[in-house]
Amino acid sequence: MVPASARVLDAADIARSVSRLSHEILERSHGSRDLVLLGIQTRGVPLAHRIAGRMAEIESTTVPCGALDITMYRDDLRLRGARPLDVTELPEGGVDDRVVVLVDDVLYSGRTIRAALDAISDLGRPRAVQLAVLVDRGHRELPIRADYVGKNIPTSREQAVRVRLAEVDGIDEVVVEG
């Protein structure tokens, strides 16, 4: 288990993870044909764009990238109170009959991913849906696992994993607190 208040990834570590995730997705998908990356708001979106950018460098082609807001699909809406809605932005061509790779920063209980799967089903019918996460911290409450993981970080339930990305927070790092 990670000690309290420890930086577990810095900017260089995150860049290496993004590069590795990009290579793994391309390898498993046999290239970028029919791939769509959908970042889950908030920090999954810049991660998806980083992965798409790295894929473009590797394959010399553009991989469609979009954003997915799962707020209205969450099962804890009544517990958390009102939240502002973010943008859902599908790439041109949508998700029908394509391989959609959901991208998120942290996989924990699996509930965010369940909500994302519900949201995608309202947007179209992908051929397949895969999951890429920067950090998998364990403690699943639903039978969901990531297809691609940047880093497994064993934590206790009392700890929090904070992903900070330059596009949102001004710095790239992953910190375990508590």
N, C-alpha and C positions, 0 to 999 in steps of 0.2 A: 504494500500500500504506500502511496505517496505521502510524505510528511506535509503537515499543514503549511499553507502559504509558500508554496514552492513553484517557481517558474519551471515548467516541464518542456516547453518548446519556445524557441526564440524565432526571429524572422528567418534566419537561414534554415532552421529545422522545418518551418512551415513551407518554405519554398521547395525544399527537398521532398516533403510529403506531397505537395501539389504535383510536382513533376512525376513522382512514382505513381500516384493515383491516375494521372493522365496516361502514362504508359500502360498501366494495368487495364484501364477501361478500353483503350485502343486494341490491346492484344486480345482481350476476351471477345471484343466485338468485331475482330478482323477488320479493323479500320474504322473510319468515321462515318461511313455510309449509313444513313437512316438513324443516326444518333441525334438525340436532343437532350441538352442539359437543362434541368429546371432547379434553380436554387430556391430553397425555402427561406422566406423572409425571416430574419434580417440578414444574418451573417452567411447563410448559405448562398445568397445571391453573389456577393463578391467572390466567394470561393468557386462558384460555378463559372464565373467569368475568367478567373485565373486559370482554371482547368481548361476551359475552351481556348484561351490564349496559348497555353502550353501545347495543347493538341494541334493548334494551327501551326506552331513552330515545327512540330514533329512531322505532321502530315502535309503541310503546305496547302491546307484547305480550311475553310471556315466551318466550325461546328455550331449549329444553332443553339442559342442560349436564352433562357427566359427566367422569369421570377414567379414564384407561387406563394400566395398569401393563404394560409390555412386557418386564419382566425375564426371564421364562422363554422369550421368543421371540428373545432376542438371540443373535447368532452368536459372541459372545466370552465366553460364560459360563465356559468352561473356562480362558480366559486371565486372567479377572479374579477368580476365586475366588467364594466365597459372598457374596451380597448379600441384605439383607432385602427382602421383597416389600412393595410398596405396594398401595394399594387400587385395584381396578377398580370403578367405579361407573357403571352405565348409567342414563340418565334413564328415567323411566316411558315405556313404549311401545317401548323398545329402539332398534335401528338398522335393522330390516327395512324395506325400501322407502323409506328416508329418505335425504336428502343429509347425509352425515356430513362435517363439517369437522374434520380433525385439527388441533390447535393445539400448537405446540412453540416453545421459545425460540430455538434455533439449529439451522439446517440446515447440515450439514458434509458428511460422507461419504455420507449417505443410508441408512446401515445402521439407525439408529433408526426411520426411517420404514418401511423394509422390515419390521422387526419389528412395528411398529404395524399394518401392513396384514395380517400373519399373525394377529395377535391379533384384529383386527376380524372376520376370516373365521371365527373360532371363536365369535364372539358373535352373528352374524347375517348377513344379506345386504342391505347397503345398496343403494339405487338408484345412488348415486355416492359417491365419496370424494374430497374435496379437501383441500389442505394449506395452512395459514396459519402463517407463522413470523414472529417478531419480527425475527430477523437471518438473512440468508443470507450465509455467508462463503466459499462456493465449495468447490473441491477435491472434487467428487463422485467416489465410487467406484462408484456404482450409477446407472442411468438414472432418477433421480428429480428432479423440480423442484417448487418451491412454486407454487401458484396465486395466493397472496397473500403479499407480502413487506413487512414494515415498513421494513427498511433493508438494502441490500446493502453489506457491508463487506468489501472485498478484503483478504485476509490472506495471510501465508505459512503454510506447514504448521507451522512452528516456533512460531507465535504461538498464543495461547489467547484465546478470546472468553468473557468471564465476564458472564453476565446475572445481575443481582441484583434481586430483587423484594421489595417491602416485606412481603408476606405470608410470605415464607420467610426473607429476609435482613435485614429492617429498613430497607432503602433501595432506591430504584429507580435503577438505572444499568446501562449496558453499558460494559465496560472491555476493551480489547485489551491483553494482557500478552505480554511476550517480545519 
